[in-house]
Amino acid sequence: MTLSLEQLTRCTVAVDLGASRTRVYLRDSGLVVDEPSLAAVNCRTGSLIAVGTLAGGMAGRTPGHIRVVRPISGGTVVDIDMAQRMLRFLVNDKIRRAWRRKPMLRAAVCLPHDAEPIAQRAAVEVLTALGARRVELVDALIAAAVGCGLPVEQPEATMIVMCGAASTQIAVLSLGSIVAAEKVQVGGDAIDYAVIQHLRSEHELMLPSQGLHPLHLALFDPARMGTEAEVRGRDVATGLSRTVLVNTAHVREAVHTPLTAVIDAIGRVLRECPPDLVADLAERGVMLAGGSAMLPGLDMMIEQATGMVVRIADKPDVCAVMGLGAMIEGKVRPMHLDPLAG
Ligand SMILES: Nc1ncnc2c1ncn2[C@@H]1O[C@H](COP(=O)(O)OP(=O)(O)OP(=O)(O)O)[C@@H](O)[C@H]1O
C-alpha cells in the first residue's frame, strides 16, 4: 500500500468500497456518492435493475428472478464484475464527465488494514475498469485517522477504533505510521445479528431488515438501561404482525459476545505498544469511527471496559473517505523525517 502523499495529491478521486456503503470523494467537489453497496440483478437476463439506495429498498421484497447482491464483503470486492457495474451506475454523469476530462485519471482507494494481495488486486481492477490509469491503495485506518482530525503525523500516539459493518479495525498510530493494529471480523452486522437472534429466540419475533436502526435507539440508549421498549415485528409461528415489550438490559447481554471480541482486540493492540505510547493514549483517549460508532452507548461500553476516554468522531461513518479526500486535496502536510545534515 502507498503512503506517498505526493502520489496521492495527483489523484482526482478517492473511493471507499465498504461492505455496507460505497463512498466516492471527487477532488474540488467533496463527497459525491454515499450509497449502500448493493445491486439488484435480474437473474434471467443478467441485467442490472437498480443499485445503491434503490436496490436497498428492494431487498427482501423481490420476486424469485430478482436478487439483491452485495459485491463487496468485509471490505473486499468479492464480485469484481458486479462491483464495476455498481460503481459505474453510482457515479452519475457529472462525475463521469469530470473523469473523462482527465484521460490520465488517478484514483485512491482505501482498503482494510492488512488486505490480502488478492483483495488489493480486486480493488485496482474495479477502478481500472472505470478509467483509472493508476490506483493508489491506502490503509483505511490511516485514512480514517486523518478524517477524524487526529494528528497522525506527530510523534505522539493516537488510537482509532473503526467499527464498520463487517469488521472492526483498531490501530495505534504515531509519526504517520501504524505502530500496532488488529482487525476482527465483528462489526455492526454482527451486533444486528445478535439482536435479531435474541428477538427470535426469546420473543419469537422476526424483524424486517430495515426495522433495526430505529430500534437501536430504543434498545441501546444508556438512559433507557433496564427499561422496556416496544418492538413491532412478525410472529415466527403465525406470520402475523405483533408487538412485544423487550427488556433493554437483556438485549445488551445478547450483544455482549460480539462486543467482547472488540474489547479483547483493543487490549491486544495496547499490549503490543511501547509503554510511552500507552501513556500518551491514557491522556488522549480513543477515537471511535465507522458507521457502528453511532450505535448509542457503544462509546460508554468501550470506556467502561478499557478505562480510557472514548470520543466519537464527527460524522464517524464517512471518516475514511473524507480522510482520503483530504489527502488527495493536499491538505495533509507530511512531517519531514529526512536525515539531519552535518
Ligand atoms: N445510526 C446508526 N446507529 C447504529 N448503527 C449504525 C447507524 N448507522 C450505521 N450503522 C451501522 O454501521 C455499519 C456501517 O458502517 P460503515 O458505513 O462504516 O460500513 P462500511 O465502511 O461499509 O463497512 P466496512 O468498514 O466493514 O467495510 C452498519 O452495520 C450499520 O448498521
The ligand as a Gaussian input file, in Angstrom:
#p B3LYP/6-31G(d) Opt

LIG

0 1
 N      -27.260000       5.439000      13.228000
 C      -26.737000       4.223000      13.358000
 N      -26.871000       3.536000      14.502000
 C      -26.322000       2.306000      14.642000
 N      -25.619000       1.673000      13.696000
 C      -25.465000       2.316000      12.527000
 C      -26.008000       3.615000      12.293000
 N      -25.687000       3.981000      11.030000
 C      -24.976000       2.970000      10.506000
 N      -24.852000       1.973000      11.395000
 C      -24.162000       0.694000      11.186000
 O      -22.876000       0.975000      10.678000
 C      -22.473000      -0.082000       9.805000
 C      -21.942000       0.549000       8.542000
 O      -20.792000       1.269000       8.871000
 P      -19.833000       1.845000       7.733000
 O      -20.597000       2.761000       6.878000
 O      -18.605000       2.321000       8.423000
 O      -19.560000       0.469000       6.970000
 P      -18.619000       0.102000       5.774000
 O      -17.475000       1.073000       5.676000
 O      -19.427000      -0.117000       4.567000
 O      -18.157000      -1.316000       6.346000
 P      -16.730000      -1.997000       6.438000
 O      -15.807000      -0.967000       7.065000
 O      -16.965000      -3.187000       7.354000
 O      -16.382000      -2.371000       5.044000
 C      -23.690000      -0.951000       9.536000
 O      -23.545000      -2.171000      10.235000
 C      -24.829000      -0.137000      10.112000
 O      -25.786000      -0.991000      10.688000

